[in-house]
Amino acid sequence: MSLPIWHQTCQHSVRTEEDVVRFVNAVGVCTVNALERFPDFPSVAVAMGETEALWHAWFWKDDLHIAKRLYYTRLFAGRPGFIALDWLPAFIAANGAAADELFLLGAVPAEAQAIYRLVEEHGPIAIRALKKLLPPDARKTATGHLWELERRFLITKTGLTGRGRGTYGYIWDLADRWLPAAFPAADRLKRAPAREKITAHLESLGVPVGMKLRTRVLRWEE
C-alpha cells in the first residue's frame, strides 16, 4: 500500500517546536498522535518517525496555541490536534455554529451550556476557578463538556495556571473573543464551500475523505 503524499515528504521532519509549526502549516491540519483507524490522516507522530508524540509535544501543544502560532483542539475523533491559522476559518465554518443557535437546537447539553455561560461571563478563567462556580455533581463531568465546547470552536484555552505538579491547568475563554478575526472570515466562507475546500486539500495530500473520516474525524454533522 502506497503512503500518502504528506507522509512521503514529511516523515522524520519534526524534531523541534519550530519543526511542528512548519509541518502543520504545510499540511494545514493534523493530529498529535496517529489515528489507528485513519492512518492516512496527517499526524505529528508520523512526522517525528514515532508511534506516539504526545509526551514529546506535551508543552508544544500548549505553547504554540497560547502564542497563537497554531490552533490546538480535540476536534479529531476526540483526539488532540493542530490547525494552521490560515485554515482555521475553514474549519470553523465547516464545524462551528453560533452558541445561541446550537443551544436553541439542543445540540449542546444543558450542562455544557451552563459552562459556556460562565466562561462568557468570567473568562478568561482558570479551570479551578471555573469548577468552583459549578455545582458539585457538575464538576465531575466538566472536562468532557469543556472538550465538547472546544471542538465546536465555542471556547479555547488561552493560558496555563502553571507547569508543575499541582499547578498545571488551563485558562479558558470564548474562542471568538480570543481570535476574533477568524470568525467573520468563517462566516464569509460558509459551511458547504468550507467543507469542499478542506476535502480538496486533504485529498491533495493523499488523504481519502470518505464518510467515516468526515463524520468521525472531522466531526461534520449534517
C-alpha positions as CSV (number, residue, x, y, z in Angstrom):
1,M,0.0,0.0,0.0
2,S,1.4,3.4,-1.0
3,L,1.9,6.1,1.6
4,P,0.0,9.4,1.3
5,I,1.9,12.3,-0.2
6,W,2.3,14.1,3.0
7,H,3.8,11.0,4.7
8,Q,6.4,10.6,1.9
9,T,7.6,14.2,2.2
10,C,7.3,14.9,5.9
11,Q,8.3,11.7,7.8
12,H,11.2,12.4,10.2
13,S,10.9,16.2,9.5
14,V,9.8,17.1,13.1
15,R,12.3,17.3,15.9
16,T,11.6,20.7,17.5
17,E,8.8,23.2,18.2
18,E,9.7,25.2,15.1
19,D,9.5,22.0,13.1
20,V,6.0,21.4,14.4
21,V,4.9,24.9,13.2
22,R,6.4,24.3,9.7
23,F,4.8,20.8,9.5
24,V,1.3,22.0,10.5
25,N,1.5,25.0,8.2
26,A,2.5,22.6,5.4
27,V,-0.4,20.1,5.9
28,G,-2.9,22.5,7.3
29,V,-4.4,20.1,9.9
30,C,-3.1,17.1,11.8
31,T,-3.5,15.1,15.0
32,V,-0.7,14.8,17.6
33,N,-0.7,11.0,17.6
34,A,-1.6,8.9,14.6
35,L,-5.2,7.7,14.4
36,E,-5.2,3.9,14.3
37,R,-8.3,3.7,12.1
38,F,-7.3,6.6,9.8
39,P,-3.6,6.1,9.3
40,D,-3.5,8.4,6.2
41,F,-4.6,11.4,8.3
42,P,-1.6,13.7,9.0
43,S,0.0,13.4,12.5
44,V,2.9,14.9,14.3
45,A,3.9,11.4,15.5
46,V,4.4,10.2,11.9
47,A,6.3,13.4,11.1
48,M,8.6,12.6,14.0
49,G,9.0,9.0,13.0
50,E,7.3,7.9,16.2
51,T,4.2,5.9,17.1
52,E,3.4,8.3,20.0
53,A,4.2,12.0,20.0
54,L,2.2,13.4,22.9
55,W,4.9,13.1,25.5
56,H,7.4,14.9,23.2
57,A,4.8,17.6,22.3
58,W,3.2,18.0,25.8
59,F,4.2,21.7,26.2
60,W,4.4,22.3,22.4
61,K,0.6,21.9,22.2
62,D,0.1,24.5,24.9
63,D,2.8,27.0,24.0
64,L,2.2,27.1,20.2
65,H,-1.5,27.5,20.8
66,I,-1.2,30.2,23.5
67,A,1.3,32.1,21.4
68,K,-1.3,32.0,18.5
69,R,1.1,30.3,16.2
70,L,-1.1,27.2,15.7
71,Y,-4.6,26.3,16.9
72,Y,-5.0,23.3,19.2
73,T,-8.2,21.4,19.6
74,R,-9.7,18.0,20.3
75,L,-11.8,18.0,17.2
76,F,-10.4,14.9,15.6
77,A,-12.4,11.9,16.9
78,G,-11.9,13.5,20.3
79,R,-8.1,13.3,19.9
80,P,-5.8,16.3,20.2
81,G,-4.5,18.0,17.1
82,F,-3.5,21.2,15.4
83,I,-5.0,23.5,12.7
84,A,-2.8,26.0,10.9
85,L,-4.2,29.5,11.4
86,D,-4.7,30.0,7.7
87,W,-7.0,27.1,7.7
88,L,-8.8,27.9,10.9
89,P,-11.7,29.9,9.3
90,A,-12.5,27.0,7.0
91,F,-12.7,24.6,10.0
92,I,-14.8,27.0,12.0
93,A,-17.2,27.3,9.0
94,A,-17.2,23.6,8.5
95,N,-17.8,22.6,12.1
96,G,-18.9,25.6,14.1
97,A,-22.1,27.5,14.7
98,A,-23.0,30.4,16.9
99,A,-23.6,29.3,20.6
100,D,-27.1,30.6,20.7
101,E,-28.0,28.7,17.6
102,L,-26.6,25.4,18.9
103,F,-28.3,25.9,22.3
104,L,-31.6,26.7,20.7
105,L,-31.4,23.5,18.6
106,G,-30.5,21.4,21.7
107,A,-27.2,20.4,20.0
108,V,-25.2,21.1,23.2
109,P,-26.2,19.5,26.6
110,A,-27.6,21.9,29.3
111,E,-24.5,21.3,31.5
112,A,-22.2,22.4,28.7
113,Q,-24.4,25.4,28.0
114,A,-24.0,26.4,31.7
115,I,-20.2,26.1,31.5
116,Y,-20.2,28.3,28.3
117,R,-22.2,31.0,30.1
118,L,-19.8,31.0,33.0
119,V,-16.8,31.3,30.6
120,E,-18.7,34.1,28.8
121,E,-19.3,36.0,32.0
122,H,-16.0,35.4,33.8
123,G,-13.4,34.5,31.2
124,P,-10.6,34.3,30.8
125,I,-11.0,31.9,33.8
126,A,-8.8,29.2,35.2
127,I,-10.2,25.7,35.4
128,R,-10.1,25.5,39.2
129,A,-12.0,28.8,39.5
130,L,-14.5,27.7,36.9
131,K,-15.2,24.4,38.7
132,K,-15.8,26.3,41.9
133,L,-18.7,28.1,40.2
134,L,-20.3,24.7,39.3
135,P,-22.5,22.5,41.4
136,P,-20.5,19.6,42.9
137,D,-22.0,17.0,40.6
138,A,-21.3,19.1,37.5
139,R,-17.6,19.3,38.4
140,K,-17.2,15.6,37.8
141,T,-18.3,15.9,34.1
142,A,-16.9,19.4,33.4
143,T,-13.8,18.2,31.4
144,G,-16.0,16.4,28.9
145,H,-18.2,19.4,28.4
146,L,-15.2,21.7,28.0
147,W,-13.9,19.4,25.2
148,E,-17.4,19.4,23.6
149,L,-17.4,23.2,23.6
150,E,-13.8,23.3,22.4
151,R,-14.4,21.1,19.4
152,R,-17.3,23.3,18.4
153,F,-15.0,26.3,18.4
154,L,-17.0,27.9,21.2
155,I,-14.3,28.1,23.9
156,T,-10.5,27.6,23.8
157,K,-7.6,27.6,26.2
158,T,-5.8,30.9,26.4
159,G,-3.1,30.2,29.1
160,L,-1.8,28.0,31.8
161,T,-2.1,28.2,35.5
162,G,1.3,26.6,36.0
163,R,3.6,23.9,34.7
164,G,4.4,21.9,37.8
165,R,2.6,19.1,39.6
166,G,-0.4,20.5,41.3
167,T,-0.4,23.8,39.4
168,Y,-0.9,22.6,35.8
169,G,-4.2,23.6,34.3
170,Y,-5.8,25.6,31.6
171,I,-7.3,29.1,31.5
172,W,-10.4,29.2,29.3
173,D,-12.1,32.0,27.3
174,L,-14.5,32.3,24.4
175,A,-12.8,31.3,21.1
176,D,-14.3,34.3,19.2
177,R,-13.1,36.6,21.9
178,W,-9.6,35.3,21.8
179,L,-9.2,35.0,18.0
180,P,-11.9,37.4,16.7
181,A,-10.7,37.8,13.1
182,A,-11.1,34.1,12.3
183,F,-14.9,34.1,12.9
184,P,-16.0,36.8,10.4
185,A,-13.8,35.1,7.9
186,A,-15.6,31.8,8.6
187,D,-19.0,33.5,8.2
188,R,-18.0,34.8,4.8
189,L,-16.8,31.3,3.7
190,K,-20.0,29.4,4.7
191,R,-20.2,25.7,5.6
192,A,-20.6,23.9,2.3
193,P,-17.7,25.7,0.5
194,A,-15.5,25.3,3.6
195,R,-16.1,21.5,3.6
196,E,-15.3,21.4,-0.1
197,K,-12.1,23.4,0.4
198,I,-10.9,21.1,3.3
199,T,-11.8,17.9,1.3
200,A,-9.9,19.1,-1.8
201,H,-6.9,20.0,0.4
202,L,-6.8,16.7,2.3
203,E,-7.2,14.7,-0.9
204,S,-4.3,16.7,-2.5
205,L,-2.2,15.4,0.4
206,G,-3.2,11.8,-0.4
207,V,-5.9,11.5,2.4
208,P,-9.1,9.9,1.2
209,V,-12.1,11.8,2.6
210,G,-14.8,9.2,2.9
211,M,-17.9,9.3,5.0
212,K,-16.2,7.7,8.1
213,L,-13.5,10.3,8.1
214,R,-16.0,13.1,7.5
215,T,-18.2,12.1,10.4
216,R,-15.7,10.5,12.9
217,V,-12.6,12.6,12.5
218,L,-13.7,15.9,11.1
219,R,-17.0,15.6,13.0
220,W,-19.1,17.0,10.2
221,E,-22.7,16.9,11.1
222,E,-25.5,17.4,8.6
